[in-house]
């Protein structure tokens, strides 16, 4: 079948629209750019160019897989986060724009501590100790390493397959030398990685927060293709937060900062966990995302 780029794109859009794929126009464009190995500007400036049979076959195979429910990001193997390019596979959760709010809040809370030098003296600032819990693709750890050149980062995940992707993303973005990837359950670090006293200045996490009973209501792309261990937390969806808050309380230094992404309807029960140990925390706040949904909780350790 000999068709030009414009015809292929229109057919791809029609196929995805018929399959009721969300954002079908964008998905068809991204998959054609991937099949061509070209960017959007090139694709639209060469819309009359005839596709070779191999590219045509590759494109419509991708369209068929997307129509069947596979996420676009797993088909291309890429997702942008914080202006950086990340490899993604079915071993890791696809980074979402909402998680960029974790970055915004963490950097804002750090304030001058996030600067490489002391503004009053110009002297180098001591290393900032950071932990990313449940790192997945490594998007938070890598983005923080890029923003905080004086940070030493530990990134944990219970999945060895996810950690392998995260390591590759750290190397891809040239920050691998400042991130230690550790297979661990939350902050339960192996014996050789534990410290005898509070160690971290910043802990961030986008933990699993979907209730088991909500599985049927998820989009099929999420339910059928993204790793369940990174999605589901238990009967209520808040189970992991309780452990995270307790472990962070023990491992944050004085004035250390905890920043958590919140699940839908989890703001009140998670806030209550901090209220129950109010002497340990100060400056507890919740930030909304662009849709007005409570999305990020931040708190400061008070010792």
ZIBEL-V56607 format. One line per field, one symbol per residue. phi: phi as a letter, one per 20 degrees, with the letter a starting at -180 (. if undefined). psi: psi as a letter, one per 40 degrees, with the letter a starting at -180 (. if undefined). burial: I if it has 9 or more other C-alpha atoms within 8 Angstrom, else O. Layout:
BEGIN
phi->???
psi->???
burial->???
END
This chain:
BEGIN
phi->.dceffffffffgfffffeleflfffffffffgfffmcefffgfecfeffffgffffffffffffffeoffgfffenbbeblmdecfccffcffgdggfffffgfffffflffeefcfffdmffefgeeccddmflfnffgfffffecfdedddcdaedffffffffffffgdmcffdcdecfbeldffggfdfdfbgceebccadegbefgfegfefffgffecefffedddqgdndgfgfffffffgedefgmfddccfdefmdgfffgfffffcffecblfbcdeefemegccdcbdfdd
psi->hhiiddddddddddddddefhifdddddddddddddfiidddddefeehhiidddddddddddddddeehidddddeihihfeihhhiieeiihhiddedddddddddddbddeidihdddeiiiihhhihhhfdbeedddddddddgeeihhhhiiehdddddddddddddefedeehhhhhihbegiideeiieihdidhhihgihehideeddeiiddddedihddedheadeeeddddddddddddehiheihhhhhiiheeddddddddddfdeeiifhihiiaeeehhdhhiihhh.
burial->OOIIIIOIIOOIIOIIIOOOIOOIOOIIIIIIIIIOOOOOOOIOOOIOOOIOOOIIOIIIOIIOIIIOIIIIIIIOIIIIIOOOIIIIIIIIIIIOOOIIIIIOIIIOOIOOOIIIOIOOOOOOIOOIIIIIIIIIIIIIIIIIIOOIOIIIIIIIIIOOOIIOIIIIIIIOIOIIOIIIIIIIIIIOIOOOOOOOOIIIIIIIIIIIIIIIOOIOOOOOIIIOIIIOOIIIIIOIIIIIIIOIIOIIIOIIIOIIIIIIIIIOOIIOOIIOIIOOOOOIIIOIOIOIIOOOOIIIIIIIIIO
END
